[in-house]
Amino acid sequence: MTGKIITENSNLSSPTGGQGAVLSLLVAADENNVIGKDNQLPWHLPNDLRYFKNQTWGMPILMGRKTFESIGKPLPGRKSIVITRNENWMHDGVDVVHSIDEAIEKAKNYGVKEIFVIGGAEIFNSSFQRANRIYLTRIHYIFNGDVYFPKVTDEDWSLVQEHYCSEDSKNMYAHTFQVWERK
């Protein structure tokens, strides 16, 4: 690994102008924006898992039911909010809501500075226009996939942090941790 992993974001601006929680998308995607295949990640990157944990610790994480089921349990140290259309779906240790709006409102009630959307594709797509920040782990490889993240363009987003990591004995793929803020 080259350099140090970003673990703290005190130098990031407040895209909401200090008003309310920042809505952030946190995602790993390959060079073609693939984020998954068959409801699983097509890669294993311990660096990215550690980065994910560091960024989301103590904050609410919003996700769709399929993403939650691929994880299998509520993640420790975070408040899991699961979005599903199924009015009867329940799981111990998570808040269940039925829309992205309801999920954001539920997360705001926790009085946090940042709310993280962690997937899947439908949840990313429905929150993309509302997001203030994107934490993107760009994996420098092209995978076969069936789920994609929306394209992040310089027209709408500014790259405010970037940290490259080469492949190593634990991380098979070079990757770059990027933080984008809405213009």
N, C-alpha and C positions, 0 to 999 in steps of 0.2 A: 504494500500500500504506500502511496506517495502522500506525504503530508499528514495532517491531522483531520479527523472527521469533525465537521461542524456539529456542536452539541448544544449551542446556546445562541439565541437570536436577539440579544439585547440591543444590537446595533441596527436592527431592522426598524423601518419607520412604522408608524401606525396608519395603515391605509384608510382607516375609518375616521381619521382626524381626531382620535381620542374618544370617539363616540361609540361605545359598544364593543362587542367582541369582533375580532377579525375572523372572517370565514375563509379557511384555508383548505385547499385540496392537497392531499399527500399521496403520491403515486410513484411507482417505478414503471418505466416504459422502455422498450427497445428503440432502435433507430427508426422504426416505422410506426411507433406509437402502440405497439402490441402491449397489452397489460395482462393478458390471460389466455389460457387454452383449457377447455373442458372444466371450467370453474376452479382452476388452479394457476399458480404462477409457473411459467415455463422455465424458471431459473431458481437457483438457490444462491443468495448473496448474504453471507453473515454480516458484512458491513452495512448493507441496507436494512437488515432486520434491527441492528443496533441503532442505526440512525432513526428508524421508525419509532422505536421505543423511546429514545431520547427526546424526539420532537413532541410526541403525543403524551408523555407522562404527565399525569395530573389533569389532563384536559378531556373533554367529551369527544368521543369518536362516533361519527355518523356513518352508517353502512346499510346496504341492502341485506335482505334476508339471506340470499345466496352467498354473499361475502361472509356473513356471520357463520353460516353453516360450513363454509370451507375452512374457517378458523377453528370452529368447533366449540368455543367457549368464550365467555367474557374475558377480556384481557385484564390482567391485574394492573392497578394503578391508574386506571382510566374508567370513565363512565361510558358504557356502551349503549348507544341508541340505535335500534334496528328499525328500518323502514320496510314495511310490508303491506301489500294490498289485502292479505289474508286477515280478516277481522278476528279469527280464532287463534292465530299463531301466538304462542307465548314461550318464554324461556326464562328460567330463574337467573337473576343477576343482570338483566338488561331492561331498559325502557323500550317498550314497543310503541311505535307511532305508525301513521298511515300516509304521511306525505313528507316531502322535504321541508315544507313550511313548518309543519308541526315539529319536525326534528330540530330545526334551527331554534324555534321558540323554546322547546324543552331544554336545549343546550344552554341558551342564554340565561335561563332560570338558575343555572349553577353559578352564575356570577364570575365566569372565567374571562380571560383576556383573548383566548383563541379557541375556535371550534374547528375540528378536523373532519373533513369528509375523506373516507378511505376506500370507497368503492361500493359496488362495482360500476360497470360502464353506465348503466341507466341512471344511477345516483350521481355519478360524475357529470353526465350530460345535463341532468336537470338542475344541477347547482353551479355549473361552469360560468354562466353569465352573472351570477351573484357573488362569485368568489372574489376576494381581495388579494389572495396570495396563493401561489402554487409551489409546493416543495416537490420537485421532480428529480428522481434519480434516473438519469439517462444511462441506459445500459448499452454499451458500444458493441452491439451484436444484433443480428436479425434473426428473430425466432418465428416459428410457425405459430400462429395464434388465431383466435376467433373473437377476441374482444379488444377494442382499441380506445385509447384516450383521445379527446379532442386535440386538434393542433394548437400549439401555443405559438402565437406570432408576435413579432416585434411591433406590429401596429397597435396591439392592445396591451401588451405586457412588456415590462422592463426587467432585464436580468440584473439582480442586485447582489447575488452571491453565487460563486461557482467554486467547486473543489473537485479536482480530478484524482481518481484512484486507479492505479494500474492493477491488472490481474495479479494474483499471488496464490500461494498454496491453499488458501481457504476460500478465495473468491475467484472463480473461474473466468470472470469477464471484467474487463476494464469498465469503469462507470464514472459518472460525474454527478455530484450532488449540486443541484441548482435551486435557487430560490428566485421566483418571479413575482413581481408585484404589478397589479393592474395600473395602467397609466391613467 
